[in-house]
Every structure is written in C-alpha cells, then in structure tokens.
Amino acid sequence: MKNIFVGNLSFAATEDSLRSAFEAYGTVDRVNLITDRDTGQARGFAFVEMSNSAEADRAIAGLNGRELEGRALNVNEARPKPERGSGGGFRPRNGGSRNRW
C-alpha cells in the first residue's frame, strides 16, 4: 500500500476528480480530500492510497506537475507524520523552583 500526497489542489477539486486522475494509472483504494474542520471547505491537499506500488509510482511520475482544474499538482509519496514530543508540561515562568520569600 502506498500513500500519496497531492498538494496545490484547487479548492473546487473533488474526491471524484482526483480518483479519475489517479485511476488512469491503476486501482485507487481510497481518496481522502482534506477539509477544514470548521467550514468544511477543501484545504488544498489530499491523500490517495494505491495498493500496487508500481502503479502508484507511475501515478506520481505522471501527475506531478500536471494541471488539474487550473493548478499544477504537487504529487509525491506521503511521508509519515513526525511524532510530537511529549512536551506540553508546565514550565515555571520565574526561572525554576526557587522559593521567593
């Protein structure tokens, strides 16, 4: 299974238009068009999953830089999301644990 990042999408792009573009290169398992949580509007990028690695590589090569709905696509293999540190703990503003009497 290969996860493909598709960036620089037109806000008018749909899951169907993306699926059509990628299906020219092979079987598409899933299309996930990322939308804004509050407004529901497309955010300009998506992820496409293809199970055949060779077909996915051909899709990346064939679609990267190609125009879809007036915008040149940025298509490459998705990188895993970096792990966030377990920070977020309390950090005193007074410079440490010195007691001030």
C-alpha positions as CSV (number, residue, x, y, z in Angstrom):
1,M,0.0,0.0,0.0
2,K,1.4,3.4,-1.0
3,N,0.1,6.6,0.5
4,I,0.4,9.6,-2.0
5,F,0.3,13.2,-1.0
6,V,-1.4,15.5,-3.5
7,G,-0.8,19.2,-2.9
8,N,-1.7,22.5,-4.6
9,L,-5.2,21.4,-5.3
10,S,-7.9,23.8,-6.5
11,F,-10.4,24.4,-3.8
12,A,-13.0,23.2,-6.3
13,A,-11.4,19.7,-6.6
14,T,-13.5,16.8,-5.5
15,E,-12.7,13.2,-4.5
16,D,-14.2,12.1,-7.7
17,S,-12.0,14.3,-9.9
18,L,-8.9,13.1,-8.0
19,R,-10.0,9.5,-8.3
20,S,-10.5,9.9,-12.0
21,A,-7.0,11.4,-12.5
22,F,-5.3,8.6,-10.5
23,E,-7.3,5.7,-11.9
24,A,-5.7,6.4,-15.3
25,Y,-2.6,4.8,-13.7
26,G,-4.2,1.9,-11.7
27,T,-6.5,0.9,-9.0
28,V,-7.3,3.6,-6.3
29,D,-8.2,2.2,-2.9
30,R,-9.0,5.4,-1.2
31,V,-9.1,9.2,-1.7
32,N,-9.1,11.5,1.3
33,L,-9.6,15.1,0.4
34,I,-8.7,17.2,3.5
35,T,-11.2,19.8,4.6
36,D,-11.3,22.5,7.2
37,R,-12.9,21.2,10.4
38,D,-15.0,24.3,11.0
39,T,-16.1,25.3,7.5
40,G,-15.9,22.0,5.6
41,Q,-14.1,23.8,2.7
42,A,-11.2,21.9,1.0
43,R,-7.8,22.9,2.3
44,G,-5.9,22.3,-1.0
45,F,-4.4,18.9,-0.4
46,A,-5.4,15.3,-0.3
47,F,-4.1,11.8,0.2
48,V,-4.6,8.9,-2.3
49,E,-3.9,5.3,-1.4
50,M,-3.0,2.7,-4.1
51,S,-2.2,-0.9,-3.2
52,N,0.0,-1.6,-6.3
53,S,3.4,0.1,-5.7
54,A,4.4,0.2,-9.4
55,E,1.0,1.8,-10.3
56,A,1.5,4.3,-7.5
57,D,5.0,5.2,-8.7
58,R,3.6,5.7,-12.3
59,A,0.8,7.9,-11.0
60,I,3.3,10.0,-9.0
61,A,5.6,10.4,-12.1
62,G,2.7,11.1,-14.4
63,L,0.7,13.5,-12.3
64,N,3.4,15.6,-10.6
65,G,3.3,19.0,-12.2
66,R,0.2,18.2,-14.3
67,E,-2.6,20.6,-14.2
68,L,-5.9,19.7,-12.6
69,E,-8.7,22.3,-12.6
70,G,-6.2,25.1,-13.4
71,R,-3.5,24.3,-10.8
72,A,-0.2,22.4,-11.2
73,L,-0.3,19.4,-8.8
74,N,2.4,18.6,-6.3
75,V,2.4,14.8,-6.1
76,N,4.8,12.6,-4.1
77,E,4.9,9.7,-1.7
78,A,3.5,10.8,1.6
79,R,6.0,10.9,4.5
80,P,4.9,9.6,7.9
81,K,3.7,12.3,10.3
82,P,6.5,13.2,12.6
83,E,5.9,12.2,16.2
84,R,5.3,15.1,18.5
85,G,7.3,15.3,21.7
86,S,5.7,14.6,25.0
87,G,6.2,18.3,25.9
88,G,3.3,20.4,27.0
89,G,4.2,20.2,30.6
90,F,4.2,23.1,33.0
91,R,7.3,25.3,32.9
92,P,7.5,27.9,35.7
93,R,7.9,31.5,34.4
94,N,10.0,32.6,37.3
95,G,13.1,30.6,36.2
96,G,12.8,27.5,38.2
97,S,11.8,26.2,41.5
98,R,13.4,28.8,43.7
99,N,11.3,29.9,46.5
100,R,10.9,33.6,46.9
101,W,10.0,34.7,50.4
